[in-house]
Amino acid sequence: MVNKNILKIASIYIGTLVGAGFASGQEIMCFFTKYGIGGVYGVILTAVLFSFIGSFILSNVYKHKVSSYNDWIMSIFGMPIGRIIEFILSLLVLSLYCVMLAGSGALFEEQFGYRKEVGIILMSLITFMTFLFSMRGLTFVNSILVPLLVVGIIAVGIFVISDSHYIIKKVDTTFYTITDNWVLSCLIYVSYNSFGAAMVLSSMYPLLENKRVAIISGIIGGLGLGFMLFFLFLPTLMLYTDIKGVEIPMMTIASKLGENVKLIYGILLWFAMLTTAIANGFVFIQSIEKRFKINHIIICILFCLGTIPLAKFGFKNLVKTIYPLFGYIGIFIIGLILIKGVNRKNFS
């Protein structure tokens, strides 16, 4: 029987990364689908890297008994480099939280027929209530929503893949001639996602009973992400010509399976945004609270109110600018972390 903490940690790992960009199909289109069949190799490599990095980070956290990403970064780099990296990571999680709010607004406006402000404010209110309960709130929400996300995304993917109509009629054969470097694209994708994952996983020490829990949690989380990525990649490839210009590709795909499927996927997509928003907001609040000793409730209120205006820049624009930017920065920082970790024999 799998240790319950392994499932909790794996769920948080998955929930952190399955956000608006991932579940909407927008990330998959940008980093994998545009390489055609070659994107399959990128998906496989991504799953392997997510598994390794998750296990690596959690093992590091268990060994050094760190309780937050601030402690984790400082334990690796020390002063003053640690402070610089800590500042960059804080900007990342703040940006990712805002992307999720923007995604909620876009979803409510385009799919549910409400003003985007309704989606932004609703997500802000729910994340606020979750933040009040700190780690308990984080684990509770992810334990419920992530299994639904995994099953839902894979099910939609299977429905599309199993329908030969799409394979025969909808694949744009000229799409396969694209020969850009899928390896670099994969590394960029993994690096910026590893930023957010590292910051959340570095807070998991209370759930890490031993090194085995740390390693298995990382592997299960990474493989879960890989399976979900695969079942998003194939539908976006098969229906590429129909979705290449839309804001939320997977919603367009789900609509082809019927209005009920479209509605269900819309709810799943919102859940995905919510779990990622909670994870990133949790990390940012924890960092500010620890650094400045501000009352927990006050910082939760200030954070949730202050991020609402930032979410109005637009979901698609935020994904296309923030994600690649932090991806390039992430390749450098994650590389440094891995080199430092291996030199210090973190797996010993």
N, C-alpha and C positions, 0 to 999 in steps of 0.2 A: 504494500500500500504506500502511495506517494505521501511523503511528509506534507502536512497542510501548509507549512510555511514556504515550501518549495512552490506550491501552486500560487500562493499569495504573491511571492516575489516575482514569479514568472508573469503573473497577470499584470502586476504593476509595470514590469519591463515592457510588455506588449502594449498596455494601455498608454504608456508614455509616448510611444512612437506611432501608434495607429491614430493619427490625428486627421485634421482636415485635408492636408495634402496627400496623405497616404490613402485613406478610405475613399476620397473623392476621385482618385485616379489621376489627379493632376501631377503628383510627384512621379508616378509610374510613367506617365506620358513623357515627362521631361528627362528622366534619367535612364529609362529602360526601353520603352516602346519605340522610341525614335530610332533605335538600333536594329529594329526588326527581329529576326530570329536570333541574332547575336545577343539580344537582351536576355535570353534564357540563361546564358552563361553568367551574365551579370546578376541575375536573381539567385542562382546557385552560390556564387561567390559571396553575395551579400548575406545569405543565410549562414554560411560558414563563419564569416567575419563577425556577424552579430552574436553567434554562439560563443566564439572565442573571446570577444571583447567583454560580453556580459559576465562570463565565468572569471575572466581576468580581473575585472573591476571588483566583483563581489568577493573574490578570494583576497584581494588587496585590502578591501574594507574590513573583512573578518580578521586578517592578520594584524592590522594596525589599529583595530578597534576605533575607527573614526565614526563620528556621529553625523557629519554633514560634509557637503562638498568642499566647504572652506577648509576643514581639517584635512580632508583627503588631498587637496591640491597642495597645501602647505607642507604636508608630510612628504610629498614627492619633490617639490621644487624649492621650498623655503623662501626666504625673503631675498630680493624684492620681486623676483620673477613670478613667484606664487601669487602676489597681490595683483600683478598685471593680468595674469591668466584668470584669476578669480573675477576681476572686473569684466573681462571679455565674456566669460561664461554667464555672468549676471545679466549682461545685455542680451545674450542669446535667449535665456529662458523668459525674460521679459518680452522679447520680440515674439517668441513662439506662443506665449499666452495671448498676445494681441492678435496673432494670425488666427488662433482658434476662435476668438471673439468675432473677428471679421468673417470667418467661414460660417459661423452661426448666423450672422446677419445676412450673408449671401444666400444661404440655404432657405431661411425664412422668407426672403424676398422673392427668390426665383422659383422655389418649389412649393411653398406653403401659402403664398399669396399675401404675406404680411409685410409691413415696413421692416427694413433691415434692423432698425433700432430695437424692435421687439425681440429679435433673436439675440442681439448683443446684450441687452439688459437682462433677459431671462437667463442666459448662461452666466452672466456676472453674478446674479443673485444665487444661483445654485452652487457655483464655485465658492462664493462667500460662505454659505452655510456649511459646506464641506470643510473649508479651511479652519473653521472654528474648532473642529474636532481633530485637527492635525493628522497624525499618523493613522489613527483609528478611522477617520473619515476617508483618507486615501485608500487604505486597504479594503474598506467596506464597499466603496463605490466600484473599485476595479474588480473585486471578487464577483460582483453581480454582473457588471456590464461587459467585461472582456470575453467571457465564454459566449455571450450572445453575439458579440462582434465576430469572433472567430467562426462560429457556425454560420452566421448570416452571410459573411463575405465569401466563404468557401462555397456555400449553397448557390449563391447567385452566379459565381464563376462556373460552377459545374453545369448549371442550366444553360448558360451561353455556349460553353464548350461542347455540350452534348447535342446541340442543335446544328446539324450539318448545313442548314440553310445559310447560316452566317459564314461558315468556313468557305462555302462555294461562291456565294454571291457578294460578300462584303469585304474580302481581303484585297487591299490595293497592292498589286504585285510590284509596282515601282517602288513601294515603300521599302522593300528588302534590299535595294541597292545602296542604301545609306551605310557608309563604312567608317563613321567616326569612331573614336576610341572608347569602347564600352567599359574597358577596365578603369580608365580615369574617371568616367562618369560614376561607376560603382563606388570607387574610393571616395569621391566627393560626397555621394549620398550617405555612405556609411559614416563618414567622419562627422558631418554636422548632426546626424542622428545620434551618434555616440556621445556628442557633447551633452545633449539633454538627458540621455540615458545614464551617463556617468554621474551627472549631478543628482539624479533621483536615486539611483542605486547606491550612491555613497551614504544615503540616509537609512539604508536597510539593515544596519548592524543589529538592532533589537530583534530582528527576525532570523538572524543567522546563528543557528545553534552550533554548527560546526563547518569545517571546510567543504565537506561533501555537499551540504545544503547549498553552499555558495556556488559550487561548480555546476551541479545539476540544474539549479535554478536558471543560471545563465544559458545553459544548453537548451533547456526546454523553451525558454523565452525566445532565443534566437531562431530555433527551428519553427516555432509557432509563427513568428514574423515572416520567415521564409515561405511557409505554406500559404499564408495570406497574400503575400506579395505575388506568388506564382498565379494564384487564382484571380488576381486583379490584372496581372500582365497579359495573360492570354486573351481575355475578353477585349481589352483595349487594343490589342494587336489585330484581332479579327475584325473589329468594327472601327478601325482607325479612321477610315474616310468619313465616317458619320460623326465622329466626336472630336476631330483634331482642332476645331475652333471653339468648343464649348467651355464654359466655366467649370462645370462639374461633370466630367466624362461618365463616371459610373452611374449617375442619375439618369443620363440619357440612355445608357445601356439597360438599366433596370426598367425604364419606361417601355422598352421593346418587349418586355416579358409581361406587361399588363400594369394597370393602374395600382392594383393592390401591391404588387412587387415593388413598384416605384415608391409607394408610401412607406412600405416596410424598410426599404433601403434608405430612404430619407431619414427615418428615425434612427437606424443603425449608424448612419453617417454623423448624425448629431451626437449620438452617444460617443462615437470615436473622438469627435472634437472635444467633448466634455471631459473624457478621461485624460486626454493630453493637456488640456487647459488646467485641470486640477493638479496634475503632476508638476508642470512647470511653475504654476503659481505657488504651489506648496514649497518648492525649492527656493524660489525667490523670497518668499515671506520668511522662511526659516533663516535664510542668510541675513536679511536685514534685521530681523529680530535678535539674532545672536550678536551681530556687529554693533548695533546701536542700543540694545537693551530696551526696545520699545514694547509697550504692552501689546500682547498678541491680538486682542480684539481691535485695538486702534489701528495697527498695521494692516490687518485684514480689510478694514473699512477703507483706509486710504489707498491701498493697492487696488481694490476692485473699482473704486470711483475714479482713480487716476488713469486707469487703462482703457476706460470706455471711449474717450476721445481718440486715442491712438488706434482703435480698431476700425476707424472710418476711412482708412486709406485704401481699402479694397482687398479682398482675399487673393485674387489672382496676381495682382501687382506685388503684394507682400511675398507670396510664394516664389515668384520669379526673381525677386531681388535679394531678399534676406537669406533664403536657403542656399543658393550657390555661394554667396559671400562668406557666410559662416562655414560652408563646406571647405573652401580653400584654406581658411584659417584653421579649420579643424584638422586637416591632413597634417599640418605642421605640429599642432599641439598634441594630437593623439599620438603622433610619431614620437614626440619627446617623452610622453607619458609611458609608452611601451618600452622605449629604450631605457628610461630610468628604472622602470619596474623590473625588467629582465636583469639589469645590472645588479639590482638589489635582491634578486632571487625571491621575488614575491610569491612564487609558487613552491618555495622550499618548505 
